[in-house]
Amino acid sequence: MVESIARTIVKEGMKTWIVTTERLQAGLAQLREGLDDVLVEARHEYEHRAEGATDRRAEPDPGADATATKPKASRSRSAHPATRRGTKATVAV
């Protein structure tokens, strides 16, 4: 009698496990299909944007010379007065 009850419980548990895993696999397959669709759309938009950027770079901008920034002039010398290194000030006691 105990064996019959245990067998029934184990059998029901296995059925529940099978149904649950099948549903989970179906849900994951559906999710993967959705993500694949999003990936295809994203690739298409990226390629389209990259082609547009390439087309824009191929045509020179006539106003580019006027808006180009000039490099900053660097100072060759420091604004601070020169100090000697390695000299110590002595204090009379």
URBELRA-V880188 format. One line per field, one symbol per residue. burial: b if it has 9 or more other C-alpha atoms within 8 Angstrom, else e. A space follows every 50 residues. Layout:
# URBELRA-V880188
burial=???
This chain:
# URBELRA-V880188
burial=eeeeeeeeeeeeeeeeeeeeeeeeeeeeeeeeeeeeeeeeeeeeeeeeee eeeeeeeeeeeeeeeeeeeeeeeeeeeeeeeeeeeeeeeeeee
